[in-house]
Amino acid sequence: MSTVQRELNVTSGLRMVAPARYYSKVVKFIDAVAKEAANHAPTSVEIFSDSGHWYCRVRRGDEKTRPMGPYTKQQAERIQEARRMLIAESGTSRIMFE
């Protein structure tokens, strides 16, 4: 039996177990409040140019994130679309606004 076959036989009986996650009530409360607040203000992902460099940022109501970049215009457009898709899937509760 080769070494690879022996390794496969040894590891095939094992299964991966995810670590236990423990959250306090405060963390659960903060997550719930963040998700609720994220649904009230309209969110947009905008790109803008500054001295020939392109940047991307997320805006929710009067809040906005720090600009990401500099990028080329094409890269900024790709990031804008990717951020829109992520926000559509999971909302803005995990985004850090200034």
Disulfide bonds with the S-S distance in Angstrom:
none
